[in-house]
Amino acid sequence: MQLRDGAQYSVVVVGGGQAGLATSWYLTRRGIDHVVLEADRAGGEWRNRRWDSFCLVTPNWQCRLPGFAYGGLDPDGFMGRDQIVEYLEDYSRSYDVPLVEGVRATQLDHGYRITTTAGTISADQVVIATGPYQRPRIPRLAERLPVTQLHSSEYKNPDQLPPGDIVVVGTGQSGCQIAEDLHLAGRQVHLLTGTAPRVARSYRGADVVTWLDRMGYYAKGIDEFDDTDAVRFRANHYVTGRDGGRDIDLRRFALEGMRLYGRLVDADPHTLYFADDLKQNLDRADEVSEGIKDSIDAFIASEGLHAPSEPRYRPVWEPGTVPRSLSLQGIGAVVWSTGFRRDDRWIRVPVFDGRGYPTHTRGVTSAEGLYFIGLPWQHTWGSGRFGGVADDAAYVVDHIVNRVVNRSRAGVPWIAGSPRRTVA
């Protein structure tokens, strides 16, 4: 589909990943005139910002975009990067999505005038579905390091990196999985830990995701928590779906030769410096994992379920005297697995808090007709993921349709120059 310069649409969806496509599916079902802008191709974030061995950490059965649930032969497996891209491309072809690929929105002004790389269009309502992975977050101290550096979003495989030891900074999902990828390839890895929690892959006969789903955890709204900010910005648990799925046990990596350190606190052109918190980081990650098992045990007991017993995790390695510094001599590269910042500077509508986070209720902002979709914890833990984005998209589209109906009843034109469509 080609974008028409100067065109006016009832709704413009910015972003053609799973959130934008799910929103488009509901808009199409409701007969709402719209267009989806995608700077790359459908699923471009998965294609361009994931490494070669990347795979989902949630089972395939959780891939349930509206009208397009996973129908493959391995529901309990974990799709790799290329399979994820294929799934999204197949989804975009499964219905008549008005998708414009290769066009980036560069500015959104008051009145919902949208400047793009292919011209300027206007909208009555706008849905921002650009995802959370926008600007790589790299600390300023990186400027002091005279070695090859790249962000996790740029990492592809071990052969990409120069000879020498590799430093991986951060133990969120990306950091742990990249460290494992390098470790399995025989590279000497120095892993700088953080406070991200971990979770077991399976427990008492089922994948932990399956248990949490049955327990209703993925459907629990963020408004049910006492401290929404703490929940919303909490790091995800590290685990992997690689080779059919398994735990990521940093202690076992250490037994096998990976070198673990505390949190990075400073650097100069010759040396990295660490906090004395490695044991604390490992212990806390284990405590979270064991706490999740406690909740599963309680659920099994309360429901009277029959599930096999399973021995609890026992640490296979304890840190002794941990170095507080590391010489950069012999280091070939540093991989920054330090997350992302949002980059909404192109949006000139005042709906952001002091940290640049969009203020909203389930994606509905205070600016009438402006919405967000696909934010982490937009409403539930499943928000933005393949398993939960459909509920958020349906909620936002209901608001869009109600606004269309109310404007129609008030005698306000649908939008100048666009055809009036039937609202189902």
C-alpha positions in Angstrom: 0.0 0.0 0.0 1.2 3.5 -0.8 0.8 6.5 1.5 -1.1 9.4 -0.1 0.6 12.7 0.7 -2.0 15.1 2.1 -4.5 12.3 2.8 -6.8 12.3 5.9 -7.6 9.1 7.8 -10.0 8.4 10.7 -7.2 6.6 12.5 -3.4 6.3 11.9 -1.5 3.5 13.7 2.2 4.2 14.0 4.1 0.9 14.2 3.6 -2.4 12.4 4.8 -4.9 15.1 2.4 -7.2 17.0 0.8 -4.3 18.9 0.1 -2.2 15.7 -1.1 -5.2 13.7 -3.4 -6.4 16.5 -4.9 -2.9 16.7 -5.4 -2.9 12.9 -7.2 -6.2 13.1 -9.8 -4.8 15.5 -10.1 -1.6 13.5 -10.7 -3.6 10.4 -13.3 -5.8 12.1 -15.1 -2.6 13.2 -15.0 -1.0 9.8 -12.8 1.9 10.8 -10.9 3.7 8.1 -7.2 3.6 9.0 -3.6 3.1 7.9 -0.6 1.5 9.7 2.8 3.1 9.2 5.8 0.9 9.6 9.3 2.3 9.2 10.7 -1.1 8.1 8.6 -4.1 7.4 6.1 -6.0 9.5 7.9 -7.3 12.5 11.0 -5.2 11.8 12.0 -4.9 15.4 12.3 -8.7 15.7 14.2 -8.9 12.4 16.7 -6.2 13.1 17.3 -6.0 16.8 17.6 -9.7 17.8 20.6 -12.0 17.6 20.8 -15.1 15.4 20.1 -17.6 18.2 17.3 -15.5 19.8 14.1 -17.2 20.7 11.0 -16.5 22.8 11.1 -17.1 26.5 7.3 -17.8 26.6 5.9 -20.9 24.9 4.5 -20.8 21.4 0.9 -21.4 22.7 1.0 -17.9 24.2 1.3 -16.5 20.6 -2.4 -15.6 20.3 -2.7 -12.4 18.3 -6.4 -11.7 17.5 -7.7 -14.0 14.8 -4.3 -15.7 14.5 -3.4 -18.0 17.4 -0.3 -20.2 17.0 -1.3 -23.2 15.0 2.0 -25.0 14.6 3.1 -28.4 15.7 5.2 -27.3 18.7 2.9 -25.3 21.1 5.2 -25.9 24.1 8.3 -24.9 22.1 9.9 -21.5 21.7 10.0 -19.8 18.3 13.3 -18.5 17.1 13.8 -15.0 15.6 13.1 -16.0 12.0 10.0 -18.0 13.0 8.7 -14.9 14.9 9.2 -12.7 11.9 7.5 -15.3 9.7 4.6 -15.4 12.2 4.1 -11.7 12.0 4.4 -11.6 8.2 1.8 -14.3 7.9 -0.4 -12.4 10.3 -0.1 -9.2 8.2 -1.2 -11.3 5.2 -4.1 -13.0 7.0 -6.4 -10.0 6.8 -6.6 -6.9 4.6 -4.3 -4.8 6.8 -3.7 -1.3 5.3 0.0 -1.5 5.9 2.4 1.1 4.6 6.0 -0.3 4.9 9.2 1.7 4.7 7.6 4.9 5.9 8.6 6.5 9.3 6.5 9.0 11.2 8.9 11.9 12.1 6.6 14.3 13.8 3.1 14.4 15.4 1.7 17.8 16.0 -1.4 19.2 17.7 -4.5 18.5 15.5 -2.8 15.1 14.7 -0.9 16.3 11.6 1.7 13.6 11.0 4.9 14.3 9.1 6.4 11.2 7.6 9.3 10.3 5.3 6.7 10.0 2.5 4.8 13.2 3.0 2.3 14.6 5.5 -1.0 13.1 6.5 -3.8 14.0 9.0 -5.8 11.8 11.4 -8.8 12.2 13.6 -7.3 9.7 16.1 -3.7 8.3 16.4 -2.5 5.1 18.0 1.2 4.9 18.9 2.5 1.3 18.6 6.2 1.9 18.4 7.1 -0.5 21.2 9.5 0.0 24.1 12.8 -0.7 22.4 13.7 2.7 20.8 16.9 4.3 22.0 19.7 2.0 23.3 20.6 2.9 26.9 24.4 3.1 27.2 26.1 4.8 30.2 28.3 7.8 29.6 31.3 6.0 31.0 31.4 3.9 27.8 33.1 6.9 26.2 36.2 6.2 28.3 36.7 2.6 27.0 39.2 2.2 24.1 37.7 -1.2 23.0 35.1 -2.4 20.5 31.6 -1.8 22.0 28.1 -2.6 20.9 24.6 -2.6 22.3 22.7 -5.8 22.7 20.4 -4.6 19.9 23.4 -4.7 17.5 24.7 -8.1 18.6 24.2 -11.0 16.1 26.6 -13.8 16.9 30.0 -14.6 18.5 31.9 -14.4 15.1 30.9 -10.8 14.9 33.2 -9.9 17.8 37.0 -9.4 17.6 39.4 -11.9 19.3 39.8 -11.6 23.0 37.7 -11.9 26.1 34.2 -10.4 26.0 32.6 -8.3 28.7 28.8 -8.4 28.9 27.2 -5.7 31.1 23.8 -6.5 32.5 21.9 -9.6 33.6 18.5 -9.0 32.2 17.1 -11.3 29.6 19.3 -10.1 26.8 22.5 -10.0 28.9 22.1 -13.5 30.2 21.2 -15.0 26.9 24.0 -13.2 25.0 26.4 -14.3 27.7 25.2 -17.9 27.3 25.5 -17.6 23.5 29.2 -16.5 23.8 29.9 -19.0 26.5 28.6 -21.9 24.4 30.8 -20.7 21.5 33.9 -21.1 23.7 34.5 -17.4 24.3 35.8 -16.2 27.7 32.9 -14.1 29.1 33.1 -11.6 32.0 29.5 -11.0 33.1 28.7 -7.9 35.1 25.6 -8.7 37.1 22.7 -6.5 38.1 19.5 -6.8 40.1 17.3 -8.6 37.5 15.5 -11.7 38.9 15.4 -15.1 37.5 12.8 -17.8 37.1 12.9 -21.5 36.6 11.9 -22.8 33.1 9.7 -25.6 34.5 8.5 -26.8 37.9 6.4 -29.7 39.1 5.6 -31.1 35.6 4.8 -27.9 33.7 6.4 -24.8 32.3 6.4 -22.0 34.9 4.6 -19.8 32.3 1.8 -22.4 32.2 1.4 -22.3 35.9 1.4 -18.5 36.1 -1.2 -18.4 33.3 -3.4 -20.8 35.2 -3.0 -18.8 38.3 -4.2 -15.7 36.5 -1.0 -13.7 37.0 -0.8 -12.6 33.3 -4.3 -11.1 33.6 -3.7 -9.2 36.9 -4.1 -5.5 36.2 -1.4 -3.1 37.3 -4.0 -1.1 39.3 -4.2 -4.1 41.6 -0.6 -3.5 42.8 0.2 -1.1 45.6 3.2 0.5 43.8 2.5 0.7 40.0 5.7 2.5 39.2 7.8 -0.2 40.8 5.9 -2.9 38.9 5.9 -1.0 35.6 9.7 -0.5 35.5 10.7 -3.8 37.0 13.2 -5.9 35.1 12.0 -9.1 33.5 13.0 -12.5 34.9 15.9 -14.2 33.0 15.3 -17.6 31.5 15.7 -19.0 28.0 13.7 -21.0 25.4 16.9 -22.1 23.7 17.2 -25.8 22.7 13.7 -26.5 23.9 13.9 -24.3 27.0 16.0 -24.4 30.2 17.0 -22.4 33.3 19.7 -19.8 33.0 21.9 -20.5 36.1 24.7 -18.0 36.3 26.3 -20.1 39.1 26.6 -23.0 36.8 28.2 -20.8 34.2 30.7 -19.8 36.8 31.6 -23.4 37.5 32.1 -23.8 33.7 34.5 -20.9 33.6 32.4 -17.8 33.0 33.7 -15.0 35.3 31.0 -13.1 37.3 31.3 -9.7 38.9 29.1 -7.2 40.7 27.5 -4.2 39.2 29.6 -1.8 37.1 30.1 1.5 38.9 33.1 3.2 37.2 35.7 2.9 34.4 38.8 4.5 33.0 40.6 3.8 29.8 42.4 0.8 31.4 40.1 -0.7 34.1 36.5 -1.5 34.9 35.4 -1.2 38.6 32.6 -3.1 40.3 30.4 -2.9 43.4 30.7 -5.6 46.0 27.3 -7.0 45.4 27.7 -10.2 43.3 26.6 -12.5 46.1 23.6 -10.3 46.8 22.6 -10.2 43.2 22.8 -14.0 42.8 21.0 -14.6 46.1 18.2 -12.2 45.3 17.6 -13.7 41.8 17.4 -17.1 43.4 15.0 -15.9 46.1 12.6 -14.6 43.4 12.7 -17.9 41.5 12.1 -19.9 44.7 9.3 -17.5 45.7 7.5 -18.2 42.4 7.8 -21.9 43.2 6.2 -21.2 46.6 3.2 -19.6 44.9 2.9 -22.5 42.5 3.0 -25.0 45.5 0.3 -23.0 47.2 -1.9 -22.9 44.0 -1.5 -26.7 43.6 -2.5 -27.3 47.2 -5.5 -24.9 47.1 -6.9 -26.4 43.9 -6.3 -30.0 45.0 -4.2 -30.6 41.8 -2.1 -33.7 41.3 1.4 -32.7 40.2 4.7 -34.4 40.7 6.9 -33.3 43.5 10.3 -31.8 42.7 13.3 -31.0 44.8 14.1 -27.3 45.2 17.1 -25.6 43.6 20.4 -25.7 45.5 23.2 -23.3 44.6 26.0 -25.1 42.7 28.5 -22.3 43.3 29.2 -19.5 45.7 31.4 -16.5 45.0 34.5 -16.3 47.1 36.7 -13.2 47.0 35.3 -11.4 44.0 37.6 -8.9 42.1 36.4 -5.3 42.4 38.1 -4.4 39.1 39.0 -5.8 35.7 41.9 -4.7 33.4 40.8 -4.0 29.9 44.0 -5.6 28.6 43.0 -8.7 26.6 39.3 -7.6 26.3 38.2 -7.7 22.7 34.7 -6.2 23.1 32.1 -4.9 25.5 28.4 -5.8 24.9 26.1 -3.3 26.7 22.9 -5.2 27.7 21.6 -2.2 29.5 18.2 -1.8 28.1 16.5 1.0 26.2 15.0 4.4 26.6 11.8 5.6 25.0 12.2 8.2 22.3 9.0 10.1 21.8 10.5 13.5 21.0 8.8 13.4 17.7 5.4 13.5 19.5 4.5 17.2 20.1 1.4 16.5 22.2 1.8 17.1 26.0 1.0 13.6 27.4 4.3 12.8 29.1 5.4 12.8 32.7 8.7 14.3 33.9 10.6 11.1 32.9 9.3 11.1 29.4 6.8 8.3 30.0 3.4 8.6 28.4 0.6 9.1 31.0 -2.3 7.0 30.2 -5.0 4.6 31.6 -4.8 1.3 29.7 -3.4 3.2 26.7 -5.9 6.0 26.7 -4.2 9.4 27.2 -5.6 12.7 28.4 -5.3 14.0 24.9 -8.6 13.0 23.3 -8.0 10.7 20.3 -4.4 9.8 21.2 -3.6 6.3 22.4 -0.6 4.0 23.1 -0.5 0.3 22.6 2.3 -2.3 23.3 3.8 -0.6 26.4 5.3 -3.0 29.0 2.7 -3.4 31.8 0.3 -1.2 29.9 -2.4 -3.0 31.9 -1.1 -6.5 32.7 2.2 -8.4 32.6 1.0 -9.7 29.2 0.7 -6.2 27.7 2.8 -5.8 24.6 3.5 -9.5 24.4 2.0 -11.9 22.0 -0.1 -13.4 24.7 -1.7 -10.2 26.1 -1.6 -7.4 23.5 -5.0 -8.5 22.0 -6.8 -7.4 25.2 -5.2 -4.0 25.2 -5.8 -3.5 21.5 -9.5 -4.4 21.9 -9.8 -1.9 24.8 -8.2 0.9 22.8 -10.3 0.2 19.7 -13.5 0.3 21.8 -12.5 3.8 22.8 -11.8 4.8 19.2 -15.2 3.4 18.1 -17.1 5.1 20.9 -15.5 8.5 20.0 -16.5 7.9 16.3 -20.0 7.1 17.3 -20.3 10.1 19.7 -18.9 12.5 17.1 -21.4 11.1 14.5 -24.3 11.6 16.9 -23.2 15.1 17.6 -23.2 15.9 13.9 -19.4 16.3 13.7 -18.1 15.1 10.3 -16.1 11.9 10.3 -13.1 13.7 9.0 -13.0 16.1 6.1 -12.4 14.4 2.8 -12.6 10.8 4.1 -15.5 8.4 3.4 -18.0 7.8 6.2 -17.7 4.1 7.2 -20.2 1.8 8.9 -19.4 1.2 12.6 -20.1 -2.4 13.6 
